[in-house]
């Protein structure tokens, strides 16, 4: 009778615990943002640890039932039925625990995916604001600095393309989740579509900005080439205009050699100028460069 009383008392405790935990794990509310879902994950971990730690208590209850049955206790059938019902509820709880963990992990994946999409969207908008300018620069050094900055921005855009591919792949996996509510499906699809459209607009701005800066670099480089050519002409004109007399034959021969070398250099520079800066300038004029 003492063992039967103990079995009765422990059965009441185990039934109460099972009812409570099954009710807790049957609650589908996991939270609406990453912070709340994170709290749900921690709560689940605590619940899981508590449930698994009680396995021995349910084994003890089963052992008490077996002992009472072996001793042919007069309420043997009642105890057997009660023990069976409790152990079935215990198995149900363990199954529910696994289901709850799986759903929580999937939901956590959904919230994390949405956060990643939002983060990428914010970054794209910030880059769009930086690239949405037609400022060509005011001089060659300024354009070169702007190009260096643009190359960093372009690297960000290229890296973002890989991130968007990764997120797109994740979203397809998430959308195949049969437990996903229709409203959640629409939200993810809408966010992904918006993100892809934002990125297309960013790519367009990137190409446009690249054209402006490269065109500006060509222009200011041409201006510098013209200025350098003009400076060289002024220097050589001053040399040619100077009155230099030779005191002897050796000095005269030296002057003639220098003059011939200057003529050869002038021919080379003139040809290079015709095919280089002058041709580039003419092409710019023909193309309607502002």
Secondary structure by P-SEA (a helix, b strand, c coil): caaaaaaaaaaaaaaaaaaaaaaaaacccccccaaaaaaaaaaaaaaaaaaaaaaaaaaaaaaaaaaaaaacccaaaaaaaaaaaaaaaaaaaaaaaaaaaaaaaaaaaaaaaaaaaaaaaaaaaaaaaaaccccccccaaaaaaaaaaaaaaaaaaaaaaaaaaaaaaaaaaaaacccccaaaaaaaaaaaaaaaaaaaaaaaaaaaaaaaaaaaaaaaaaaaaaaaaaaaaaaaaaaaacccccccaaaaaaaaaaaaaaaaaaaaaaaaaaacaaaaaaaaaaaccc
